[in-house]
Amino acid sequence: MVTETKISKGFQTVVPSKIRKMFKVGPGDIVEWKTDKNNRVEVFFRKKITINDVLGMIDGPKTDAVEMKKRIQRGEKI
């Protein structure tokens, strides 16, 4: 697929909607530009990491802080 965009006076350009949808990118995501020795450019998208992404990395039992505090106060092991 080949798409074109124009560079504005402020040296900005738009990511075409087909590309945005294909790679699921949006505001806050990073566009990386990589050049090689043959003067070619590769474009990569790096997604913005949200707190939900970080929390999703942790796989463990659900905990209840209030219940844990009560158990500690009763001298129970956690």
N, C-alpha and C positions, 0 to 999 in steps of 0.2 A: 504494500500500500504506500502510495506517495501522496503527501499533502503539503501544501505550501502555506506559509504565514509571512506577513510583512513585518519588518522591524520599524518601530515608530521613531520619532525624533528623539525620544528619551531612551532609545536603545532597548525597548521592551517589545515582546512579541506575545502572541496568544497560543496556548496549547489547544489544538483543534478538538472539538467536542468528541469526535470518534475516538481520538487517542485518550482523552480524559476518561471516557467511559470504559474503554478497553483495559486501561491500567488502574482504574478506580482511584484517580488522583484528584485532589482538590486544594482549596486554600490551606496554607500551612505546610504542604508537602514540599520537598526539596527536589529541584531539577539539577542533576549533575551532568557536566559537559566534559567528555574525555577526548583528548586528541591523540592521534598516533603519528608516527614518523612520516606517513604518507599524506599528511594534511587532511585526514578524514576526521570526522567528529562522530562520537557515539553519545547518545543522550540516555540517561538513566533516571528513574524516579525513585526517590527515597521517601517512604511514608512517614508522616509525623507520628510520633509515638504518644499515645494517650495513656492516662492512668488505667483505663480499662484494659489496654493492651498489656501493661505491666502486671496488673492483677491476674490476668488470664494466664500468665506464665507460671504462676504458683499453683501447684496442684496439691491440695491437702484438705484435711477435714475442715468443715465450717466450724467456726468458734464463736462463742458468745462471751464477750468480755465481762459482762455482769455476772454470769453464771460462774466463770472461772474465778473471779474475785471472791465470790461466796464460798467456793470450794477451798480456796487458799485460806480464807478466814477460819474455816472449820478444820483446817489442818490436813485436808485431803491432798493426796498426790494428784498432779495433773498429768 
